[in-house]
Amino acid sequence: MTATAVAHPNIALVKYWGKADADLALPATGSVSMGLDVFPTTTSVTLTGSGREARDTFRLNGYDVEDDALVRVERFLDLVRQLAGSDDRAAVVSENTVPTGAGLASSASGFAALATAASAAYGLDLSERDLSRLARRGSGSATRSIPGGVSVWHAGDDAASFAERIDAPPMAMVVVTIDDGPKPIGSREAMRRTIATSPFYPAWVTSTTKTVQDMLAACASGDFTRIGELTESNALRMHATIEGAFPPIRYLTARSVAVFDAVAELRAAGLEAYATADAGPNVVVLCRPEDRSAVATALASEGSVIESGTGPAARLVGSEGTGTTTRPDEETDTVETTA
């Protein structure tokens, strides 16, 4: 049995930073994101049988993976096998167009695609909510790549912590890639250090909980200006909290700050745009769809610029072994997990 899925990364408007439960990947606060329609990850999962010699394999972008990334995939597949009551091992082949480890949500699209493909390959028929919960166990932000669009990831216990799409005004993003290499300190270690040592972390949790509610209200009312203001403010608060860790962690570079400044200058000149950045140096600019080309042109000198609309849900694009096939270019807003 083989199943193939496609998922896209998401950029948080209200950030996820810090776990309440590391084993279950439960967030300390809720978060809100917008999915991108660029940088897709395509992942195929093929069951290879059980037995003494059987093992999981992982091939990423044409190369066999044997390091910690394989361990993460194996642990995730163990969760799927437990749900399915199966001992079968799997061959995972993934093509990831997101720069890995650069703060552009490569793990979000990666584990959302893996969750969608693996659940289908192992014969699970999961609701979108339960698929979102499953993806969360691989990477927290992958929770939000399952529904796509503008989504809220709820904090809470295992059953209550999932992502779902919400209504929001039309929006676009311009990704300004300053450095597409892996960051020196991964998000997991940075979160752990921030929680343990940053004196600003308790205030981050308190303020972000309120910001999520403010963002949900702004999305519901279609208030783009308020959405943008909350997005930029929350990003800067997150980075200030991270920089307060000991030893300090600084993801934003001088070039990153220059993009934030350039975006502020665009607003002053009448072009409404707002900057945000996940845990990395690259900056993403939120704008109205009709302004995205103008924003991209204005920021072209700051780095490699890519325009994006609002991205789709994760989706199954093909399965072999049951007679079920979905065209890779088929558009759908729901996750198909028919085995």
C-alpha positions as CSV (number, residue, x, y, z in Angstrom):
1,M,0.0,0.0,0.0
2,T,1.3,3.4,-1.0
3,A,-0.2,6.8,-0.2
4,T,1.0,10.2,-1.3
5,A,0.0,13.6,0.2
6,V,0.8,17.3,-0.3
7,A,0.9,19.9,2.4
8,H,2.0,23.6,2.6
9,P,3.7,25.5,5.3
10,N,2.0,28.1,7.4
11,I,3.2,31.4,9.0
12,A,1.8,32.2,12.4
13,L,0.0,35.5,12.8
14,V,0.0,34.8,16.6
15,K,3.0,32.7,17.4
16,Y,3.3,29.3,19.0
17,W,6.3,29.4,21.3
18,G,6.5,27.0,24.2
19,K,4.9,23.7,25.2
20,A,2.7,23.0,28.2
21,D,3.4,19.2,27.6
22,A,6.4,18.3,25.6
23,D,5.5,14.6,25.2
24,L,2.1,15.4,23.7
25,A,3.3,18.6,22.0
26,L,0.6,20.6,23.7
27,P,1.1,24.4,23.4
28,A,1.3,26.8,26.3
29,T,-1.1,29.1,24.3
30,G,-3.3,29.0,21.3
31,S,-2.0,30.4,18.0
32,V,-3.4,31.7,14.7
33,S,-1.8,31.2,11.3
34,M,-2.1,31.7,7.5
35,G,-1.2,28.9,5.2
36,L,1.0,29.6,2.2
37,D,0.3,28.5,-1.4
38,V,4.1,28.2,-2.1
39,F,6.8,25.8,-0.8
40,P,4.7,22.5,-0.9
41,T,6.0,19.3,0.6
42,T,5.0,16.0,-1.2
43,T,5.4,12.8,0.8
44,S,4.8,9.2,-0.1
45,V,4.5,6.4,2.4
46,T,4.8,2.8,1.3
47,L,4.2,-0.1,3.6
48,T,7.1,-2.6,3.4
49,G,5.9,-5.4,5.7
50,S,6.9,-6.6,9.2
51,G,9.5,-9.1,10.4
52,R,12.9,-9.2,12.0
53,E,14.7,-7.5,9.1
54,A,12.0,-4.8,8.4
55,R,12.8,-1.2,9.2
56,D,11.6,2.3,8.4
57,T,13.5,4.3,5.8
58,F,13.4,8.0,5.0
59,R,14.5,9.6,1.8
60,L,14.4,13.4,1.6
61,N,15.0,15.4,-1.5
62,G,16.8,12.5,-3.2
63,Y,19.0,11.5,-0.2
64,D,18.7,8.7,2.3
65,V,18.4,10.1,5.9
66,E,20.0,8.3,8.8
67,D,20.3,11.0,11.5
68,D,17.9,12.5,14.1
69,A,15.4,13.3,11.3
70,L,14.9,9.6,10.7
71,V,14.4,9.0,14.4
72,R,11.6,11.7,14.4
73,V,10.0,10.0,11.4
74,E,10.2,6.6,13.1
75,R,8.7,7.8,16.3
76,F,5.9,9.4,14.4
77,L,5.2,6.2,12.4
78,D,5.1,4.4,15.7
79,L,2.1,6.6,16.7
80,V,0.4,5.8,13.4
81,R,1.1,2.1,13.8
82,Q,-0.4,2.1,17.3
83,L,-3.6,3.7,16.0
84,A,-3.8,1.3,13.2
85,G,-2.8,-1.9,15.2
86,S,-0.1,-2.6,12.6
87,D,3.5,-3.8,12.8
88,D,4.3,-2.9,9.2
89,R,7.4,-0.8,8.5
90,A,7.3,2.0,5.9
91,A,9.5,3.6,3.3
92,V,9.0,7.4,3.4
93,V,10.0,9.5,0.4
94,S,9.6,13.3,0.7
95,E,10.3,16.2,-1.5
96,N,10.4,19.4,0.5
97,T,10.6,22.7,-1.3
98,V,10.7,24.7,2.0
99,P,14.3,25.7,3.1
100,T,14.8,23.3,6.0
101,G,15.5,24.8,9.4
102,A,15.4,28.4,8.2
103,G,12.4,29.5,10.2
104,L,10.0,29.1,7.3
105,A,7.9,26.2,8.7
106,S,9.5,23.3,6.9
107,S,8.5,20.9,9.7
108,A,4.9,22.1,9.5
109,S,4.5,21.1,5.8
110,G,6.7,18.0,6.3
111,F,4.8,16.5,9.2
112,A,1.4,17.5,7.8
113,A,2.2,15.7,4.6
114,L,3.5,12.7,6.5
115,A,0.5,12.5,8.8
116,T,-1.9,12.6,5.8
117,A,0.0,10.0,3.7
118,A,0.8,7.7,6.6
119,S,-2.7,7.6,8.0
120,A,-4.0,6.7,4.5
121,A,-1.3,4.1,3.9
122,Y,-2.1,2.4,7.3
123,G,-5.8,2.4,6.6
124,L,-6.9,5.0,9.1
125,D,-10.1,7.0,8.4
126,L,-9.4,10.1,10.5
127,S,-11.5,13.3,10.7
128,E,-9.7,16.5,9.9
129,R,-9.7,17.3,13.6
130,D,-8.0,14.0,14.5
131,L,-5.5,14.3,11.6
132,S,-4.6,17.7,13.0
133,R,-4.1,16.2,16.4
134,L,-1.9,13.5,14.9
135,A,0.2,15.9,12.9
136,R,0.8,17.9,16.2
137,R,2.7,15.0,17.6
138,G,5.3,15.3,14.8
139,S,5.6,19.1,14.9
140,G,3.4,21.6,16.7
141,S,3.0,23.9,13.7
142,A,2.1,21.0,11.5
143,T,-1.3,21.1,13.3
144,R,-2.2,24.2,11.5
145,S,-1.1,23.0,8.0
146,I,-3.8,20.3,8.1
147,P,-6.8,22.7,7.6
148,G,-4.8,25.3,5.8
149,G,-6.2,28.8,5.2
150,V,-6.4,31.0,8.2
151,S,-6.5,28.6,11.1
152,V,-6.6,28.7,14.9
153,W,-4.7,26.0,16.9
154,H,-6.4,25.5,20.3
155,A,-4.5,25.0,23.5
156,G,-5.8,22.4,25.9
157,D,-5.5,18.7,26.6
158,D,-4.8,16.1,23.9
159,A,-8.3,15.8,22.7
160,A,-8.9,19.6,22.6
161,S,-5.6,20.7,21.0
162,F,-6.2,20.8,17.3
163,A,-6.4,23.4,14.5
164,E,-9.4,24.4,12.5
165,R,-10.0,27.0,9.7
166,I,-11.7,30.3,10.6
167,D,-13.2,33.1,8.6
168,A,-10.9,35.9,7.7
169,P,-10.6,38.7,5.1
170,P,-8.6,38.0,1.9
171,M,-4.9,38.2,2.7
172,A,-1.5,37.6,1.0
173,M,2.1,37.3,2.1
174,V,5.5,38.2,0.7
175,V,8.3,36.0,1.9
176,V,11.7,37.8,2.1
177,T,14.3,35.1,2.4
178,I,17.5,36.5,3.8
179,D,19.2,33.3,4.7
180,D,17.9,29.9,3.5
181,G,20.4,27.9,5.5
182,P,19.6,26.0,8.7
183,K,19.6,28.1,11.9
184,P,22.3,27.4,14.5
185,I,19.8,26.6,17.3
186,G,16.7,24.6,16.5
187,S,13.3,25.7,17.6
188,R,12.9,22.8,20.1
189,E,16.1,23.7,22.0
190,A,15.3,27.4,21.8
191,M,11.8,26.8,23.2
192,R,13.2,24.8,26.1
193,R,15.9,27.4,26.9
194,T,13.3,30.2,26.7
195,I,10.9,28.5,29.1
196,A,13.7,27.6,31.5
197,T,15.6,30.9,31.6
198,S,13.8,33.9,30.0
199,P,12.2,36.2,32.7
200,F,9.8,37.4,30.0
201,Y,8.3,34.0,29.3
202,P,5.4,34.2,31.8
203,A,4.4,37.5,30.4
204,W,4.6,36.1,26.9
205,V,2.1,33.4,27.8
206,T,-0.3,35.9,29.4
207,S,-0.2,38.4,26.6
208,T,-0.3,35.8,23.8
209,T,-3.5,34.3,25.3
210,K,-5.2,37.7,25.0
211,T,-3.7,38.3,21.6
212,V,-5.3,35.1,20.2
213,Q,-8.7,36.3,21.3
214,D,-8.1,39.8,19.9
215,M,-6.9,38.2,16.6
216,L,-10.0,35.9,16.4
217,A,-12.2,39.0,16.8
218,A,-10.3,40.9,14.2
219,C,-10.5,38.0,11.7
220,A,-14.2,37.6,12.4
221,S,-14.9,41.3,11.7
222,G,-12.6,41.4,8.6
223,D,-10.4,44.1,10.2
224,F,-7.2,43.8,8.1
225,T,-5.5,46.7,9.8
226,R,-6.0,45.2,13.3
227,I,-4.9,41.8,12.1
228,G,-1.7,43.3,10.8
229,E,-1.0,45.3,13.9
230,L,-1.4,42.3,16.1
231,T,0.7,40.2,13.8
232,E,3.7,42.5,13.9
233,S,3.5,43.2,17.6
234,N,3.2,39.5,18.5
235,A,6.3,38.6,16.4
236,L,8.4,41.3,18.1
237,R,7.2,40.1,21.5
238,M,8.2,36.5,20.7
239,H,11.7,37.5,19.6
240,A,12.2,39.7,22.6
241,T,11.2,36.8,24.8
242,I,13.6,34.5,23.0
243,E,16.4,37.1,23.3
244,G,15.8,37.2,27.0
245,A,16.9,33.5,27.4
246,F,20.3,32.7,28.9
247,P,22.5,32.3,27.0
248,P,20.6,34.7,24.7
249,I,19.3,33.4,21.4
250,R,19.0,35.9,18.6
251,Y,17.3,34.9,15.3
252,L,16.7,38.3,13.8
253,T,19.8,39.7,12.1
254,A,20.6,43.3,11.1
255,R,19.1,42.5,7.7
256,S,15.9,41.1,9.3
257,V,15.5,44.4,11.2
258,A,16.1,46.3,8.0
259,V,13.1,44.6,6.4
260,F,10.9,45.4,9.4
261,D,12.0,49.0,9.0
262,A,11.4,49.0,5.3
263,V,7.9,47.7,5.9
264,A,7.2,50.4,8.4
265,E,8.3,52.9,5.7
266,L,5.9,51.4,3.3
267,R,3.0,51.9,5.7
268,A,4.1,55.5,6.3
269,A,4.0,56.0,2.5
270,G,0.4,54.6,2.3
271,L,1.1,51.0,1.4
272,E,-0.4,48.9,4.2
273,A,1.9,46.0,5.1
274,Y,3.0,44.3,8.3
275,A,6.1,42.3,9.1
276,T,6.5,39.0,11.0
277,A,9.2,36.4,11.5
278,D,9.2,32.9,12.9
279,A,12.2,31.4,14.6
280,G,14.7,32.4,12.0
281,P,16.1,35.4,10.2
282,N,13.7,35.5,7.3
283,V,10.8,37.9,7.3
284,V,7.3,37.5,6.0
285,V,5.2,40.5,5.1
286,L,1.4,40.4,5.4
287,C,-0.6,42.5,3.0
288,R,-3.8,42.7,1.0
289,P,-3.9,40.5,-2.1
290,E,-4.1,43.5,-4.4
291,D,-0.9,45.0,-2.9
292,R,1.3,42.0,-2.9
293,S,3.1,42.7,-6.2
294,A,3.8,46.3,-5.1
295,V,5.1,45.1,-1.7
296,A,7.3,42.5,-3.4
297,T,8.7,45.1,-5.8
298,A,9.4,47.5,-3.0
299,L,11.3,44.8,-0.9
300,A,13.2,43.1,-3.8
301,S,16.5,44.7,-2.8
302,E,16.2,43.2,0.8
303,G,16.5,39.5,-0.2
304,S,15.0,36.8,-2.4
305,V,11.2,37.7,-2.6
306,I,8.4,35.2,-3.2
307,E,4.7,36.2,-3.3
308,S,2.1,33.9,-1.8
309,G,-1.7,33.7,-1.5
310,T,-3.6,31.8,1.2
311,G,-2.7,28.1,1.0
312,P,-4.9,25.0,0.8
313,A,-5.5,22.2,3.3
314,A,-3.2,19.2,3.3
315,R,-4.6,16.6,0.9
316,L,-4.1,13.0,-0.2
317,V,-3.2,13.1,-3.9
318,G,-2.8,9.4,-4.6
319,S,-3.1,5.9,-3.2
320,E,-2.2,2.5,-4.6
321,G,-3.4,-0.8,-3.4
322,T,-7.1,0.0,-2.9
323,G,-8.0,1.4,-6.3
324,T,-8.4,4.9,-4.9
325,T,-6.6,7.7,-6.8
326,T,-6.7,11.5,-6.5
327,R,-5.0,13.6,-9.2
328,P,-2.0,15.5,-7.8
329,D,-3.5,18.8,-9.2
330,E,-6.9,18.2,-7.8
331,E,-8.1,21.1,-5.6
332,T,-9.8,20.3,-2.3
333,D,-10.3,22.0,1.0
334,T,-10.7,18.8,2.9
335,V,-8.3,16.1,4.0
336,E,-8.9,12.8,2.2
337,T,-7.8,9.8,4.2
338,T,-9.5,7.0,2.3
339,A,-7.3,3.9,2.5
